[in-house]
Amino acid sequence: MFECNFLNSNKMVLNKFLSEFSGFSKLDDLSRYTCDELMDLIQNMEVKVSYEDVYKYVTWENNQLAITICFGLSGEFKHIDREVWKDLNVDISHTEED
């Protein structure tokens, strides 16, 4: 009985941590979402939008994560452009060769 309660409390702590980390932690394959869908789903992060040629770049950022995703102008997912995991000092820039 005690062991089961301990496991449940650990799961609750982990879920709380993930939900505070970012809404992205709850999503699976990001390519399944349009820009508008992600904007609706990820509400707890600062958002910056920029345009380059026929692409729309959206950056979601909080104190632990910054992620930039490239979309077509009509909102279709193209690729993840950059991920910064601040607590781990990891900066991943994605290129077409990746």
Secondary structure, DSSP 8 states (H G I E B T S, - for coil): -HHHHHHHHHHHHHHHHHHHH-GGGG-S-GGGS-HHHHHHH--SSEEEEEEETTEEEEEEE-SSEEEEEEEETTS-EEEEEEEEEGGGTEEEE--TT-
